Amino acid sequence: MIDSPYLTPEHHQLREVVRDFAEREIKPVAREHDLTATFPWKTVKRMAELGFLGAPWPEELGGAGMDYLSYIILIEELARVDASHAITVSAHTTLGTSPIVNFGTEEQKRRFVPLLASGKVLGGFGLTEPGAGSDAGATRTVAEDRGDHYVINGSKVFITHGGVGEIFVITARTELDGESRGRGITSFIVTKDTCDLEIAQALGIGHAAELPKTPGFRAGKKEDKLGWRASDTRALYLENAIVPKENVLGEVGQGFVNFLKTLDSGRIGIAALALGIAQGALEECLAYTCQRRQFGRPIASFQGVHFALADMATEIEAGRHLVYHAAWLKQTGRPFKKEAAMAKLFTSELAMRAAIKAVQLHGGYGYTTEYPVERMMRDAKICEIGEGTSEIQRLVIARELLGEEIVQAA
């Protein structure tokens, strides 16, 4: 049991449930899905049945009604075994669903959230563009007001669930003044069919035939990635896409402000995911170094191994406090922007250090796919990039410490 002042007996019980599921149902298939880069529809269906895809949402919207710390524990425990499954839940929940829960009208919540919270369809978040990554205010996707609808043209890249998802929140510029940058960006809800329609129909998950689809909205080719290979990542294209006014999410022109709030929450989720990778790497090392023998004794008996394991465990404990504290601040309605950035910065870089040490301690075996530590090393790297690079996290923290005017003047 992980002792923490933030956790209740219910949190510990949930951890055991998720850990048991991950060990029994995800661990046996994680390597194959990684090697073949195939989306794990069968285990995603099981996660939906267990309520994982709607963990923090109220029961009246089809969710499981868990608190935010429970959701963070869920992500951590999934990532301990496989980061691709963890990012499936995290991206779907924080990026695909939370903007509708937080900024949507009551009608939008009733129409879209039950489909997402139940896991009947997957969701995603279309923000990043070919020319707008860290500089998200440089969005070039344009939405033209045509009376009762908007016509949207542009593209988004590196979108989790870009192919498999059906409901997306995307951003587009509704004010064409190039000097306005972040101002004049609006959020929209757009929909399409999953690219795995035949599989989804056979399994009874991932597709809602009754959901009206957005004309002119489609996914591009699947990205062939270093890590998170079982997670679906693609470009999204809006080509004269017709979006009705009732699909505007939040106030017109407030999309930039709203997606920054969404990313603040998303950083806690990625921090939990990175923490789970680090914890999984440590546990693999503990098991391997106790059974692997060199010079007539287990390599765990050597002082150099002691030091490596001790450093990993200490940093993981520090990272866990950062993540749980940020989650607790959010859950209790306190400001958490700085703490979320700190947690994401520390644990994402920790995951990379821990995975590299894990490969080193496994020796030549660690460089093969026979052991999961090489997958963990590949999966860890994107945690330093996605939902704000480490450099962006440092900027966020500095702005909170010094004030934005001083940071910008520098």
C-alpha positions in Angstrom: 0.0 0.0 0.0 1.2 3.5 -0.9 0.8 5.6 2.2 -0.2 9.2 1.5 -2.1 11.9 3.4 -4.1 12.6 0.2 -5.5 9.1 -0.1 -8.5 7.4 1.6 -9.2 3.6 1.9 -11.4 3.9 -1.2 -8.4 5.2 -3.1 -6.3 2.2 -2.0 -9.1 -0.2 -3.0 -9.3 1.4 -6.4 -5.6 1.0 -6.9 -5.8 -2.7 -6.2 -8.7 -3.1 -8.7 -6.9 -1.2 -11.5 -3.6 -3.0 -10.8 -5.2 -6.4 -10.9 -6.9 -5.5 -14.2 -3.7 -4.2 -15.7 -1.7 -7.3 -14.7 -4.3 -9.8 -15.8 -5.7 -8.2 -19.0 -3.2 -5.5 -20.3 0.2 -7.0 -19.5 -0.3 -10.1 -21.6 -1.2 -8.1 -24.7 0.9 -4.9 -24.3 4.0 -6.2 -26.1 2.1 -7.4 -29.2 0.1 -4.2 -29.6 3.3 -2.2 -29.3 5.1 -4.4 -31.9 2.2 -4.3 -34.4 1.1 -0.7 -33.5 -2.5 -1.8 -33.3 -5.1 -0.1 -31.2 -6.2 -2.4 -28.3 -10.0 -2.3 -28.9 -10.7 -5.4 -26.8 -9.1 -4.1 -23.6 -10.5 -0.6 -24.3 -13.9 -2.2 -24.3 -13.1 -3.8 -20.9 -12.0 -0.5 -19.6 -15.2 1.1 -20.7 -17.2 -1.7 -19.0 -15.3 -1.0 -15.8 -16.1 2.7 -15.9 -12.5 3.8 -16.6 -13.4 6.0 -19.6 -15.8 8.1 -17.6 -14.1 7.9 -14.2 -14.4 11.5 -13.0 -17.8 12.4 -14.5 -21.1 12.4 -12.6 -23.3 9.4 -12.9 -26.1 11.4 -14.4 -23.9 12.0 -17.4 -23.0 8.3 -17.7 -19.8 8.6 -15.7 -18.5 6.6 -12.7 -18.7 9.5 -10.3 -15.1 9.1 -8.9 -13.2 12.0 -7.5 -10.2 13.5 -9.3 -7.5 11.7 -7.2 -9.2 8.4 -8.1 -8.8 9.3 -11.8 -5.1 10.2 -11.3 -4.5 6.8 -9.5 -6.2 5.1 -12.4 -3.9 6.7 -15.0 -0.8 5.9 -12.8 -1.7 2.3 -12.4 -2.4 1.7 -16.1 0.9 3.4 -17.1 2.8 1.2 -14.6 2.0 -1.7 -17.1 1.5 0.1 -20.4 1.5 3.8 -21.3 -0.5 3.3 -24.4 -3.5 2.2 -22.4 -3.0 5.0 -19.9 -2.9 7.7 -22.6 -6.0 6.2 -24.2 -7.9 6.9 -20.9 -6.2 10.2 -20.2 -6.5 11.8 -23.7 -10.2 10.6 -24.0 -11.1 12.0 -20.5 -9.1 15.2 -20.0 -8.7 16.3 -23.6 -11.8 14.8 -25.3 -14.4 15.1 -22.7 -13.5 17.6 -20.0 -13.9 20.7 -22.3 -17.5 19.7 -23.0 -18.1 19.1 -19.3 -16.5 22.3 -18.2 -17.5 24.7 -21.0 -20.5 23.1 -22.7 -24.1 24.0 -22.5 -26.5 21.7 -20.8 -27.8 20.5 -24.2 -24.2 19.8 -25.3 -23.5 17.9 -22.2 -26.6 15.7 -22.5 -25.9 15.1 -26.2 -22.2 14.2 -26.1 -20.9 13.4 -22.6 -22.9 10.1 -22.0 -21.5 8.7 -25.3 -18.0 9.6 -24.1 -18.3 8.8 -20.4 -19.7 5.3 -21.2 -16.9 4.7 -23.7 -19.4 4.1 -26.5 -17.3 6.4 -28.6 -13.8 7.9 -28.0 -12.9 11.5 -27.9 -10.0 13.7 -28.8 -8.7 17.3 -28.7 -7.6 19.1 -31.9 -5.2 21.9 -30.9 -1.7 21.4 -32.4 -1.1 22.4 -36.0 1.9 22.1 -38.4 2.8 25.7 -37.5 1.4 25.9 -34.0 2.9 23.6 -31.5 4.2 25.2 -28.3 3.0 28.5 -29.8 -0.7 27.4 -29.8 -1.8 31.0 -30.1 -0.6 30.9 -33.7 -3.5 28.8 -34.8 -4.2 29.1 -38.5 -7.4 27.0 -38.8 -10.1 29.4 -39.8 -13.9 29.4 -39.0 -16.1 31.6 -41.2 -19.5 32.7 -39.8 -22.2 31.8 -42.4 -25.3 32.7 -40.4 -26.6 29.5 -38.8 -23.3 27.6 -39.2 -19.5 28.0 -39.5 -17.4 26.8 -42.4 -14.0 25.6 -41.0 -10.8 25.1 -43.0 -7.5 23.9 -41.6 -5.6 20.9 -40.2 -4.5 19.6 -36.8 -1.5 17.2 -36.3 -0.4 14.6 -33.7 -3.9 14.1 -32.4 -4.5 11.2 -30.1 -7.5 9.2 -31.2 -7.4 11.1 -34.5 -8.5 7.9 -36.4 -10.4 5.8 -33.8 -12.3 8.7 -32.2 -15.7 10.1 -33.2 -16.1 13.2 -31.0 -13.5 16.0 -31.0 -13.1 19.5 -29.6 -11.1 21.6 -32.1 -9.9 25.2 -32.1 -10.2 27.7 -35.0 -9.7 31.4 -35.5 -13.0 33.3 -35.7 -11.3 36.7 -35.8 -9.0 37.0 -38.7 -6.8 39.8 -37.3 -3.4 38.2 -37.3 -2.2 40.5 -34.5 -4.7 39.2 -32.0 -2.9 35.8 -31.7 -4.6 34.0 -28.8 -7.6 36.3 -28.9 -10.3 35.4 -31.5 -9.9 31.6 -31.2 -13.0 29.6 -30.6 -13.7 26.0 -29.7 -16.0 23.7 -31.7 -17.3 20.2 -31.3 -16.9 18.2 -34.5 -17.7 14.5 -35.2 -16.8 11.8 -37.7 -16.9 8.0 -38.0 -14.1 5.9 -36.4 -11.6 4.6 -38.9 -12.0 1.1 -37.4 -15.7 1.0 -38.2 -15.9 -2.8 -38.8 -14.0 -3.7 -35.6 -16.1 -1.2 -33.6 -19.4 -2.5 -34.9 -18.3 -6.1 -34.2 -17.2 -5.3 -30.6 -20.1 -2.9 -29.9 -17.8 0.0 -28.9 -16.2 3.0 -30.6 -19.1 3.9 -32.9 -22.4 5.7 -32.4 -24.4 5.4 -35.6 -27.0 7.9 -34.3 -24.4 10.7 -33.9 -24.6 13.2 -36.8 -21.2 13.5 -38.4 -19.5 16.8 -39.5 -19.3 17.1 -43.3 -15.8 17.9 -44.5 -14.1 16.5 -41.4 -11.7 13.5 -41.7 -8.6 11.9 -40.3 -5.3 11.5 -42.1 -2.8 8.6 -42.1 -1.7 6.9 -38.9 1.6 8.1 -37.5 4.4 5.5 -37.1 5.8 6.5 -33.7 8.7 5.8 -31.4 6.5 5.1 -28.4 2.9 4.9 -27.3 2.6 2.7 -30.4 -0.7 1.1 -29.5 -2.2 4.6 -29.2 -3.8 6.0 -32.4 -2.2 9.3 -33.5 -3.1 11.1 -36.7 -3.7 14.4 -38.4 -7.2 15.8 -38.7 -8.4 17.8 -41.8 -11.2 20.3 -42.0 -12.1 21.0 -45.6 -15.0 23.3 -45.9 -16.3 21.5 -42.8 -19.9 22.6 -41.9 -20.3 23.0 -38.2 -23.7 24.2 -36.8 -23.8 27.1 -34.4 -25.0 24.8 -31.6 -21.6 23.1 -31.8 -19.7 26.2 -30.7 -18.2 25.2 -27.3 -18.1 28.0 -24.8 -18.2 31.7 -25.8 -17.0 32.8 -29.2 -13.4 34.1 -28.9 -12.8 32.3 -25.6 -11.3 29.1 -27.1 -7.7 30.1 -26.2 -8.5 30.7 -22.6 -10.5 27.5 -22.3 -7.9 25.3 -23.9 -5.2 26.7 -21.5 -7.4 25.6 -18.6 -7.8 22.2 -20.2 -4.0 21.8 -20.6 -3.4 22.7 -17.0 -5.5 19.7 -16.0 -4.0 17.6 -18.7 -0.6 18.1 -17.3 -1.6 16.4 -14.0 -2.8 13.4 -16.1 0.5 13.2 -18.0 2.4 13.6 -14.8 0.5 10.6 -13.4 1.2 8.7 -16.5 4.9 9.5 -16.3 4.9 8.5 -12.7 3.4 5.2 -13.6 6.1 4.5 -16.2 8.8 5.2 -13.6 7.2 3.0 -11.0 6.8 0.2 -13.5 10.5 0.5 -14.5 11.5 0.3 -10.8 9.5 -2.8 -10.2 10.9 -4.5 -13.3 14.4 -3.7 -12.0 13.7 -5.0 -8.5 12.5 -8.3 -9.9 15.2 -8.7 -12.5 18.2 -7.7 -10.3 17.1 -10.2 -7.6 17.0 -13.1 -10.0 19.8 -12.2 -12.4 23.2 -13.6 -11.2 26.7 -12.5 -12.1 30.0 -13.4 -10.4 28.1 -16.0 -8.4 25.5 -13.8 -6.8 22.4 -11.8 -7.6 23.3 -8.4 -9.1 21.0 -6.8 -6.6 23.7 -7.5 -4.0 26.1 -5.1 -5.7 26.5 -1.6 -4.2 26.3 0.1 -7.7 22.8 -1.5 -8.2 21.8 -0.4 -4.6 22.6 3.2 -5.5 20.7 3.1 -8.8 17.6 1.6 -7.2 17.7 3.9 -4.2 17.9 7.0 -6.5 15.0 5.7 -8.6 12.8 5.0 -5.6 13.6 8.4 -4.0 12.8 10.4 -7.1 9.6 8.4 -7.6 8.4 9.2 -4.1 9.1 12.9 -4.7 7.3 12.8 -8.0 4.3 11.1 -6.3 4.0 13.9 -3.8 4.1 16.5 -6.5 1.4 14.7 -8.6 -1.0 14.0 -5.7 -0.6 17.5 -4.4 -1.5 19.0 -7.7 -4.4 16.7 -8.1 -5.6 17.5 -4.5 -5.4 21.2 -5.3 -7.6 20.8 -8.4 -10.0 18.5 -6.6 -10.5 21.0 -3.8 -11.0 24.0 -6.1 -7.7 25.7 -5.3 -5.3 27.2 -7.9 -3.1 24.5 -9.4 -1.4 25.9 -12.5 2.1 26.1 -11.1 1.9 22.8 -9.3 0.6 21.0 -12.3 3.5 22.3 -14.4 6.0 21.3 -11.7 4.5 17.8 -11.4 4.5 17.4 -15.2 8.1 18.7 -15.6 9.5 16.6 -12.8 7.8 13.3 -13.5 8.2 13.4 -17.2 12.0 13.9 -16.9 12.0 11.3 -14.0 10.3 8.7 -16.2 13.0 9.1 -18.8 15.8 8.8 -16.2 14.2 5.8 -14.6 13.6 4.0 -17.9 17.2 4.6 -19.0 18.5 3.2 -15.7 16.1 0.2 -16.0 17.5 -0.7 -19.5 21.1 -0.3 -18.1 20.4 -2.6 -15.1 18.9 -5.2 -17.5 22.1 -5.1 -19.6 21.8 -6.6 -23.0 18.3 -8.1 -22.2 17.1 -4.6 -21.6 17.8 -3.7 -25.2 15.4 -6.4 -26.5 11.7 -6.5 -26.7 11.7 -9.6 -24.4 11.6 -7.3 -21.4 9.2 -4.3 -21.1 11.8 -1.8 -20.0 12.8 -0.9 -23.6 9.2 -0.1 -24.3 9.0 2.0 -21.2 12.0 4.0 -22.3 10.4 4.7 -25.7 7.1 5.5 -24.1 8.7 7.9 -21.5 10.2 10.3 -24.1 6.9 11.7 -25.3 6.0 12.7 -21.7 8.7 15.4 -22.0 7.0 16.7 -25.2 3.2 16.2 -25.2 0.8 18.6 -23.5 3.6 21.2 -23.2 7.3 20.5 -23.5 9.6 20.6 -20.6 10.7 24.1 -21.8 7.1 25.3 -21.8 6.6 23.9 -18.2 9.6 25.9 -17.1 8.1 29.1 -18.6 4.8 28.4 -16.9 6.5 28.0 -13.6 8.6 31.1 -14.0 5.6 33.2 -15.0 3.8 32.1 -11.9 6.8 32.9 -9.7 7.8 36.2 -11.3 4.8 37.5 -13.1 4.2 37.3 -16.8 5.5 40.8 -17.6 9.0 40.2 -16.2 9.3 36.8 -18.0 8.2 38.3 -21.4 10.6 41.3 -20.9 13.5 38.9 -20.5 
